[in-house]
Amino acid sequence: MGSLMREMRETDGFTRDGPGWGLGWSKWHENKRRDRQAVEFAFFEDHEEVARARIFPKSRLDAPYVGLPAEPYVEIDLVVVRDDKICTGIGSWAISSLVHLYQGHEMIAFSAAPAEGFWVEIGWTRAVRRHRDDFAAALFHLPIQAKNLH
């Protein structure tokens, strides 16, 4: 079996619907924050789109966190993997590609509860809010020294 060709491209946006994109994509697409400048990427495997990502290159946090370096951060707003490619390594590859692209910048990502284990597994650290908020999504940070490992 030959090796897969993988590619990441910046894009001007995505269609709302498409084959293989579940509810996670629809909800994300509707919740686009218009107050921030976003950069969007599409990820391809053998010329088929397999993942999407939205990045905020100059993000600032609304609440204080313990031990995080100074703002701004490169925020991974969300990465969505096509339904039939979930749990195949595509998400890890997409994050690794973004880390490489934005190397030298502090990176953060908010996570829904079901995906928290994913961020830990790929080497990100959960940040602790100074003031507890049970409704806040978990925030993950990639320590600067870990960027050299990916």
Sequence and secondary structure as in RCSB ss.txt:
>XXXX:A:sequence
MGSLMREMRETDGFTRDGPGWGLGWSKWHENKRRDRQAVEFAFFEDHEEVARARIFPKSRLDAPYVGLPAEPYVE
IDLVVVRDDKICTGIGSWAISSLVHLYQGHEMIAFSAAPAEGFWVEIGWTRAVRRHRDDFAAALFHLPIQAKNLH
>XXXX:A:secstr
     EEEEEES   S  TT  HHHHHHHHT  TTS  EEEEEEETTEEEEEEEEEEEE  SS EET  SS EEE
EEEEEE GGGTTTTHHHHHHHHHHHHTTTS EEEEE GGGHHHHHHTT EEEEESS  TTS EEEEE GGGGGG 
